[in-house]
Amino acid sequence: MRQKNIELHIEELVLLGFEPGDRERIAEAVESELEFLFARQGVLQLLEAGSEIDKLDGGSFDVAANSRAEVIGKQVARAVYGRLKL
């Protein structure tokens, strides 16, 4: 099976209601989880075709009180991946 390469550039990730000090850990978790999702569930046809998306609204999700930045990042990545499948 041939591995596909894609380039995903997130210019800006807007998260409201989180501590500024958590942003790097959240961003790292988003990147890691997106890599995992693409590897496990595959590259979406939209991206495989070389499409460019100007803006993507990942929607909203509930976060448990005192969630670690890594958990939040995974939730963000899953929300983004889910919106890419639409």
HELIX and SHEET records of a PDB file:
HELIX    1   1 PRO A   20  ASP A   22  5                                   3    
HELIX    2   2 ARG A   23  GLN A   41  1                                  19    
HELIX    3   3 GLN A   45  GLU A   48  1                                   4    
HELIX    4   4 ALA A   69  LEU A   84  1                                  16    
END                                                                             
